Amino acid sequence: QVQLVESGGGLVQPGGSLRLSCAPSRSIISIYAMGWYRQAPGKQRELVATITPSGITNYADSVKGRFTTSRDNAKNTVYLQMNNLKPEDTAVYYCNTAHGFMNWGQGTQVTVSS
């Protein structure tokens, strides 16, 4: 079983930035398209960003222009750079494959509040 470990969340003021990291327990990011998901209280989990093994990225409209996903194959790590954060970005953020078929990790809490 692959374990997905997310980190980098925290409390940030509106307009601030955070960088999330995802380090799977096995070398999968060069094989699978990876995705960043988030789940806000009372809402369904949503896919916000994906990156293919070749580096092609795609974003949900709600984060386009503010979030950037990247990966470091040597470190087997995927990143989500989040800029100009808004209160509506508050959620638990998870990584998984782009199709979400790995077991979910604990996620990392992002809270945007003044």
C-alpha positions as CSV (number, residue, x, y, z in Angstrom):
1,Q,0.0,0.0,0.0
2,V,1.2,3.4,-0.9
3,Q,1.0,6.0,1.9
4,L,0.5,9.6,1.0
5,V,1.9,12.2,3.4
6,E,0.9,15.8,3.0
7,S,2.5,18.6,4.8
8,G,2.9,22.4,4.8
9,G,-0.5,23.6,5.8
10,G,-1.2,26.2,8.4
11,L,-3.0,29.4,9.3
12,V,-2.4,32.3,6.9
13,Q,-4.0,35.7,6.4
14,P,-6.0,36.5,3.2
15,G,-3.5,37.3,0.4
16,G,-0.8,35.1,2.0
17,S,0.9,32.1,0.6
18,L,1.6,28.5,1.5
19,R,3.5,25.6,-0.1
20,L,2.2,22.2,0.4
21,S,4.2,19.0,-0.2
22,C,3.2,15.4,-0.9
23,A,5.6,12.6,-0.4
24,P,4.3,9.2,-1.4
25,S,5.9,6.2,0.4
26,R,6.8,4.7,-3.0
27,S,8.1,6.2,-6.2
28,I,4.9,6.8,-8.1
29,I,4.9,10.4,-9.2
30,S,6.9,9.7,-12.3
31,I,4.4,7.0,-13.2
32,Y,1.0,8.5,-12.4
33,A,-0.6,11.8,-13.0
34,M,-0.9,13.3,-9.5
35,G,-3.7,15.5,-8.1
36,W,-4.3,17.9,-5.3
37,Y,-7.7,17.8,-3.7
38,R,-9.4,19.7,-1.0
39,Q,-12.4,19.3,1.3
40,A,-14.0,22.1,3.1
41,P,-16.3,21.5,6.1
42,G,-19.7,20.3,4.9
43,K,-18.6,20.0,1.3
44,Q,-17.5,17.2,-1.0
45,R,-13.8,16.7,-1.8
46,E,-12.8,18.5,-5.0
47,L,-9.9,18.2,-7.3
48,V,-8.0,21.5,-7.6
49,A,-4.9,20.7,-9.6
50,T,-3.2,17.9,-11.5
51,I,0.2,17.3,-12.9
52,T,1.1,14.5,-15.4
53,P,4.4,12.7,-15.4
54,S,5.4,14.9,-18.4
55,G,4.6,18.0,-16.4
56,I,1.4,19.1,-17.9
57,T,-0.7,20.8,-15.3
58,N,-4.4,21.6,-15.0
59,Y,-6.3,23.6,-12.5
60,A,-9.8,24.2,-11.3
61,D,-11.2,27.6,-12.3
62,S,-11.4,28.6,-8.6
63,V,-7.6,28.4,-8.2
64,K,-6.4,29.1,-11.7
65,G,-3.8,31.9,-11.6
66,R,-3.2,31.5,-7.9
67,F,-2.1,27.9,-7.4
68,T,0.8,26.1,-9.1
69,T,1.6,22.5,-8.8
70,S,5.0,21.0,-9.6
71,R,7.0,17.9,-8.9
72,D,10.5,16.8,-8.1
73,N,11.0,13.3,-9.4
74,A,14.3,12.9,-7.6
75,K,12.6,13.6,-4.3
76,N,9.4,11.8,-5.3
77,T,7.5,14.8,-4.1
78,V,4.7,16.9,-5.5
79,Y,4.1,20.5,-4.5
80,L,1.3,22.9,-4.4
81,Q,2.3,26.6,-4.3
82,M,-0.7,28.6,-3.2
83,N,-0.6,32.4,-3.5
84,N,-3.2,35.1,-2.9
85,L,-5.1,32.8,-0.6
86,K,-8.7,33.5,0.1
87,P,-10.9,32.5,3.0
88,E,-12.8,30.2,0.7
89,D,-9.6,28.2,0.2
90,T,-9.9,27.0,3.8
91,A,-10.0,23.2,3.7
92,V,-8.1,20.1,4.3
93,Y,-5.8,19.5,1.4
94,Y,-4.9,16.0,0.1
95,C,-2.8,14.6,-2.7
96,N,-3.6,11.4,-4.6
97,T,-3.3,10.2,-8.1
98,A,-5.4,12.3,-10.5
99,H,-8.0,9.6,-10.4
100,G,-7.9,9.3,-6.7
101,F,-7.4,5.5,-6.5
102,M,-4.7,5.4,-3.8
103,N,-5.7,5.3,-0.1
104,W,-6.2,8.8,1.2
105,G,-3.7,10.3,3.6
106,Q,-4.4,12.5,6.6
107,G,-4.3,15.6,4.6
108,T,-3.0,19.0,5.8
109,Q,-5.2,21.8,7.1
110,V,-5.1,25.1,5.4
111,T,-7.0,27.9,7.2
112,V,-7.2,31.4,5.6
113,S,-8.4,33.9,8.1
114,S,-7.6,37.4,9.4
